[in-house]
Amino acid sequence: MNFLLSDEQLALLDTLRSLLGDRCDPRHVHAIFDGDGSFDAELWQSLCAMGLPAIMVPEAEGGLELKLLDLAIAVELLGEFAAPVPIFGHSMATLAVQLCGSDAQRAHWLPLLASGEKLATIAFGEGDSRWLPSEWQLPGGATLSGSKTLVPHALEADLLVVGTTGGLMLVEPGAGVSCVRIDSGDRTRAV
C-alpha cells in the first residue's frame, strides 16, 4: 500500500503553501485576530478561486470531486499557517448538504458553496457541550425554536446546517434567526 501523497496532492499543497506564505504572515494574522473576530475575506476568496471549498463536491455540482484526504491535507496546511478563514464550518456544512440534502437542496446549494459565492456553517452544539446527534434536543419540524452554541462564523454565514432531533435542517439566516458573537478560547475561529 502506498502512503505517499500523489503528485496532484503535492502540487495542491505547493500552490496553497505559496498563497499562504504570501498572505498569512504573522503580523497580518494577528491583525485579523485582534480585529472584529471575523475572517480574512480576501484570503477566503483567493482560496475559493483555487477551488478549496469545491474539493469534495461532485463535478456535476461545480466541484472537483476529490477525496476527504485531499481536503484534510489542505486544511492541515491552513492550520499550520493559522489562516483566518471559515474552512471548518463551511467544509462540514458543504459535506452535510452533499450527503444528506435532498436533490433540490444539493442542486441549489452545492454550486454556490463550491464556488464560495455563499458561506455555510454547522450549528450542532447545544448547551452543555452536546455535540452528537443522539444528544441533540432541538426538535425538528417545519419551524425551529431553540438555540445552538459555538456555531463557527454564524454571523457571516448564508446557510446554517442545524442539527435537530429529526436530523439536519438547512436554515437561511434572516427574520427569526439571531446570532450573538461570543468570546472563545480560540480567536482564530469566530463563534
C-alpha positions as a Markdown table, in Angstrom:
| # | Residue | x | y | z |
|---|---|---|---|---|
| 1 | Met | 0.0 | 0.0 | 0.0 |
| 2 | Asn | 1.3 | 3.5 | -0.9 |
| 3 | Phe | 1.2 | 6.0 | 1.9 |
| 4 | Leu | 2.8 | 8.8 | -0.1 |
| 5 | Leu | 0.9 | 11.8 | -1.4 |
| 6 | Ser | 0.3 | 11.8 | -5.1 |
| 7 | Asp | 1.8 | 14.3 | -7.5 |
| 8 | Glu | -1.5 | 16.1 | -7.7 |
| 9 | Gln | -1.8 | 16.4 | -3.9 |
| 10 | Leu | 1.8 | 17.7 | -3.7 |
| 11 | Ala | 1.0 | 20.3 | -6.4 |
| 12 | Leu | -2.1 | 21.3 | -4.4 |
| 13 | Leu | 0.0 | 21.8 | -1.3 |
| 14 | Asp | 2.7 | 23.7 | -3.1 |
| 15 | Thr | 0.2 | 26.1 | -4.6 |
| 16 | Leu | -1.6 | 26.5 | -1.3 |
| 17 | Arg | 1.7 | 27.0 | 0.6 |
| 18 | Ser | 2.8 | 29.7 | -1.8 |
| 19 | Leu | -0.5 | 31.6 | -1.4 |
| 20 | Leu | -0.5 | 31.3 | 2.4 |
| 21 | Gly | 3.2 | 32.3 | 2.6 |
| 22 | Asp | 2.3 | 35.5 | 0.8 |
| 23 | Arg | -0.9 | 36.2 | 2.7 |
| 24 | Cys | -0.6 | 34.8 | 6.2 |
| 25 | Asp | 2.5 | 36.4 | 7.7 |
| 26 | Pro | 2.2 | 36.6 | 11.5 |
| 27 | Arg | 1.5 | 40.3 | 11.6 |
| 28 | His | -1.4 | 40.1 | 9.2 |
| 29 | Val | -2.8 | 37.1 | 11.0 |
| 30 | His | -2.6 | 38.9 | 14.4 |
| 31 | Ala | -4.3 | 42.0 | 12.9 |
| 32 | Ile | -7.2 | 39.8 | 11.9 |
| 33 | Phe | -7.3 | 38.1 | 15.3 |
| 34 | Asp | -7.2 | 41.4 | 17.1 |
| 35 | Gly | -9.8 | 43.0 | 14.9 |
| 36 | Asp | -13.5 | 42.2 | 14.8 |
| 37 | Gly | -13.2 | 38.5 | 15.2 |
| 38 | Ser | -14.2 | 37.7 | 11.7 |
| 39 | Phe | -12.0 | 36.3 | 8.9 |
| 40 | Asp | -9.9 | 37.5 | 6.1 |
| 41 | Ala | -12.4 | 37.8 | 3.3 |
| 42 | Glu | -9.8 | 38.4 | 0.6 |
| 43 | Leu | -7.8 | 35.4 | 1.5 |
| 44 | Trp | -11.1 | 33.3 | 1.6 |
| 45 | Gln | -11.9 | 34.5 | -1.9 |
| 46 | Ser | -8.4 | 33.6 | -3.1 |
| 47 | Leu | -8.9 | 30.1 | -1.6 |
| 48 | Cys | -12.3 | 29.8 | -3.3 |
| 49 | Ala | -10.8 | 30.8 | -6.6 |
| 50 | Met | -8.3 | 28.0 | -6.1 |
| 51 | Gly | -11.2 | 25.6 | -5.6 |
| 52 | Leu | -10.6 | 24.8 | -2.0 |
| 53 | Pro | -14.3 | 24.7 | -1.0 |
| 54 | Ala | -15.0 | 22.6 | -4.0 |
| 55 | Ile | -12.6 | 19.8 | -3.2 |
| 56 | Met | -15.2 | 17.2 | -2.2 |
| 57 | Val | -18.2 | 18.5 | -4.2 |
| 58 | Pro | -19.2 | 16.3 | -7.2 |
| 59 | Glu | -18.2 | 17.7 | -10.6 |
| 60 | Ala | -21.9 | 17.8 | -11.6 |
| 61 | Glu | -22.5 | 20.4 | -8.9 |
| 62 | Gly | -19.4 | 22.5 | -9.7 |
| 63 | Gly | -16.9 | 20.7 | -7.6 |
| 64 | Leu | -13.6 | 19.0 | -8.1 |
| 65 | Glu | -14.8 | 15.6 | -6.8 |
| 66 | Leu | -11.6 | 14.8 | -4.9 |
| 67 | Lys | -11.3 | 12.8 | -1.7 |
| 68 | Leu | -11.5 | 13.5 | 2.1 |
| 69 | Leu | -7.7 | 13.1 | 2.2 |
| 70 | Asp | -7.3 | 16.0 | -0.2 |
| 71 | Leu | -9.4 | 18.2 | 2.0 |
| 72 | Ala | -7.6 | 17.0 | 5.1 |
| 73 | Ile | -4.1 | 17.8 | 3.8 |
| 74 | Ala | -5.3 | 21.3 | 2.6 |
| 75 | Val | -6.9 | 22.0 | 6.0 |
| 76 | Glu | -3.8 | 20.8 | 7.8 |
| 77 | Leu | -1.7 | 23.4 | 5.9 |
| 78 | Leu | -4.3 | 26.1 | 6.6 |
| 79 | Gly | -3.9 | 25.2 | 10.3 |
| 80 | Glu | -0.1 | 25.4 | 10.1 |
| 81 | Phe | -0.4 | 29.0 | 8.9 |
| 82 | Ala | -3.3 | 29.8 | 11.3 |
| 83 | Ala | -5.2 | 31.0 | 8.3 |
| 84 | Pro | -8.1 | 33.2 | 9.4 |
| 85 | Val | -10.7 | 31.6 | 7.1 |
| 86 | Pro | -14.0 | 29.8 | 7.7 |
| 87 | Ile | -12.9 | 26.5 | 6.3 |
| 88 | Phe | -14.1 | 24.2 | 9.1 |
| 89 | Gly | -17.7 | 25.2 | 9.3 |
| 90 | His | -18.0 | 25.7 | 5.6 |
| 91 | Ser | -16.5 | 22.3 | 4.7 |
| 92 | Met | -18.6 | 20.4 | 7.2 |
| 93 | Ala | -21.8 | 22.1 | 6.1 |
| 94 | Thr | -21.0 | 21.5 | 2.4 |
| 95 | Leu | -20.3 | 17.9 | 3.1 |
| 96 | Ala | -23.6 | 17.6 | 5.1 |
| 97 | Val | -25.6 | 19.1 | 2.2 |
| 98 | Gln | -23.9 | 16.7 | -0.2 |
| 99 | Leu | -24.5 | 13.6 | 1.9 |
| 100 | Cys | -27.9 | 14.5 | 3.5 |
| 101 | Gly | -29.5 | 17.1 | 1.4 |
| 102 | Ser | -32.4 | 16.5 | -1.0 |
| 103 | Asp | -31.8 | 16.5 | -4.7 |
| 104 | Ala | -33.2 | 20.1 | -4.9 |
| 105 | Gln | -31.1 | 21.2 | -2.0 |
| 106 | Arg | -27.9 | 19.8 | -3.5 |
| 107 | Ala | -28.7 | 21.3 | -6.9 |
| 108 | His | -29.3 | 24.7 | -5.4 |
| 109 | Trp | -26.6 | 24.9 | -2.7 |
| 110 | Leu | -23.6 | 22.9 | -3.8 |
| 111 | Pro | -22.6 | 25.1 | -6.7 |
| 112 | Leu | -22.9 | 28.2 | -4.5 |
| 113 | Leu | -20.9 | 26.6 | -1.7 |
| 114 | Ala | -18.3 | 25.1 | -4.0 |
| 115 | Ser | -17.6 | 28.4 | -5.7 |
| 116 | Gly | -17.6 | 30.3 | -2.4 |
| 117 | Glu | -20.4 | 32.6 | -3.5 |
| 118 | Lys | -22.3 | 31.5 | -0.4 |
| 119 | Leu | -20.8 | 30.7 | 3.0 |
| 120 | Ala | -22.2 | 27.9 | 5.1 |
| 121 | Thr | -21.6 | 26.6 | 8.6 |
| 122 | Ile | -22.8 | 23.9 | 11.0 |
| 123 | Ala | -24.9 | 24.5 | 14.1 |
| 124 | Phe | -24.6 | 21.3 | 16.1 |
| 125 | Gly | -23.6 | 22.3 | 19.7 |
| 126 | Glu | -26.2 | 22.6 | 22.4 |
| 127 | Gly | -26.0 | 24.0 | 25.9 |
| 128 | Asp | -23.5 | 22.0 | 27.9 |
| 129 | Ser | -21.5 | 20.6 | 25.1 |
| 130 | Arg | -24.0 | 18.2 | 23.5 |
| 131 | Trp | -22.5 | 17.7 | 20.0 |
| 132 | Leu | -23.6 | 14.3 | 18.9 |
| 133 | Pro | -26.9 | 13.7 | 17.0 |
| 134 | Ser | -28.1 | 11.3 | 19.8 |
| 135 | Glu | -27.7 | 14.2 | 22.3 |
| 136 | Trp | -29.5 | 16.9 | 20.3 |
| 137 | Gln | -32.6 | 18.2 | 21.9 |
| 138 | Leu | -33.7 | 20.9 | 19.5 |
| 139 | Pro | -36.9 | 19.4 | 17.9 |
| 140 | Gly | -37.0 | 19.4 | 14.1 |
| 141 | Gly | -40.1 | 20.3 | 12.1 |
| 142 | Ala | -41.5 | 23.0 | 9.8 |
| 143 | Thr | -40.0 | 25.6 | 12.1 |
| 144 | Leu | -37.3 | 25.6 | 14.8 |
| 145 | Ser | -37.4 | 27.2 | 18.2 |
| 146 | Gly | -34.3 | 26.9 | 20.3 |
| 147 | Ser | -30.6 | 27.7 | 20.4 |
| 148 | Lys | -27.3 | 26.3 | 19.3 |
| 149 | Thr | -23.9 | 27.2 | 20.7 |
| 150 | Leu | -20.4 | 27.6 | 19.3 |
| 151 | Val | -21.5 | 28.0 | 15.7 |
| 152 | Pro | -18.5 | 28.9 | 13.7 |
| 153 | His | -18.8 | 32.1 | 11.7 |
| 154 | Ala | -22.6 | 32.2 | 12.2 |
| 155 | Leu | -22.8 | 36.0 | 11.7 |
| 156 | Glu | -21.3 | 35.8 | 8.3 |
| 157 | Ala | -23.0 | 32.6 | 7.1 |
| 158 | Asp | -25.6 | 32.5 | 4.3 |
| 159 | Leu | -26.6 | 28.9 | 5.3 |
| 160 | Leu | -26.8 | 27.1 | 8.7 |
| 161 | Val | -26.9 | 23.3 | 8.7 |
| 162 | Val | -28.7 | 22.8 | 12.0 |
| 163 | Gly | -28.7 | 19.5 | 13.9 |
| 164 | Thr | -32.2 | 18.6 | 15.3 |
| 165 | Thr | -33.8 | 15.5 | 16.9 |
| 166 | Gly | -35.2 | 14.8 | 13.4 |
| 167 | Gly | -32.0 | 15.1 | 11.5 |
| 168 | Leu | -30.3 | 18.1 | 9.7 |
| 169 | Met | -32.2 | 21.1 | 8.6 |
| 170 | Leu | -31.0 | 23.9 | 6.3 |
| 171 | Val | -31.7 | 27.3 | 7.6 |
| 172 | Glu | -31.0 | 30.6 | 5.8 |
| 173 | Pro | -30.4 | 33.4 | 8.4 |
| 174 | Gly | -33.0 | 36.1 | 8.3 |
| 175 | Ala | -36.1 | 37.1 | 10.2 |
| 176 | Gly | -36.4 | 35.0 | 13.3 |
| 177 | Val | -32.8 | 34.0 | 13.5 |
| 178 | Ser | -30.5 | 35.9 | 15.8 |
| 179 | Cys | -26.8 | 35.4 | 16.3 |
| 180 | Val | -24.5 | 36.8 | 19.0 |
| 181 | Arg | -20.8 | 36.7 | 18.7 |
| 182 | Ile | -19.2 | 35.3 | 21.9 |
| 183 | Asp | -15.6 | 35.3 | 23.1 |
| 184 | Ser | -14.0 | 31.9 | 22.8 |
| 185 | Gly | -10.7 | 30.4 | 23.7 |
| 186 | Asp | -9.7 | 30.2 | 20.0 |
| 187 | Arg | -9.6 | 33.7 | 18.5 |
| 188 | Thr | -8.8 | 32.1 | 15.1 |
| 189 | Arg | -12.4 | 30.9 | 14.8 |
| 190 | Ala | -15.3 | 33.3 | 15.4 |
| 191 | Val | -18.3 | 31.7 | 17.1 |
